[in-house]
């Protein structure tokens, strides 16, 4: 079992390069508590965008103050994150953000490829509506504008993939993908923009769109598989560069 550091260093403010500790924000007023779903989504996003880095200790009390609520909804949100493999609880030690698991990344990539290839295939077969095409084009334009902003680029990247699911009326499947791809997304974010060139990702997105627009099912499938293999190409490099963040449990 992975040993957790006995001492967890204090983290700098949120606008600094290194993310801060969980719960260190200015507390919300107690009169405006947030739902479990919102608390879960907020902490989850902080983990995926590495504002909360692997090994960071989280505190129910600090999070309760941050969100202006009792410990109960915070505890429920943390339990959901434990189920997703993003948080682990060590008896007598505390609750910590888990390292990025390469095994989980590969598993998520397998699930995501199966689902997204099917989505691209259907989109190529039946075509996209004018509105869906606008959504895809808008997402690509946003990626172009966010080349040097990993967080903004990541949001635009997700919007691009989600637009195809919405375009063939299976948008609700995105919730399944979101749950499965959390570890994948952490590694993806860590690779931006230096290890995985943003220009490569944008070119791959454009190739996917061209194939769908032409109704070329085989090309759409190939473009999707090539794109989703990009993270695996750099996983070993990232694991060697960031051993404090990534565990090679394959």
Secondary structure, 3 states (H helix, E strand, C coil): CCCCCCCCCCCCCCCCCCCCCCCCCCCCCCCCCCCHHHHHHHHHHHHHCCCCCCCCEECHHHHHHHHCCCHHHHHHHHHHHHHCCCEEEECCCEEEECCEEHHHHHHHHHHHHHHHHHHHHHHHHHCCCHHHHHHHHHHHHHHHHCCCCHHHHHHHHHHHHHHHHHHCCCHHHHHHHHHHCHHHHHHHHHHCCCCCCHHHHHHHHHHHHHHHHHCCHHHHHHHHHHHHCHHHHHHHHHHHHCCCCEECCC
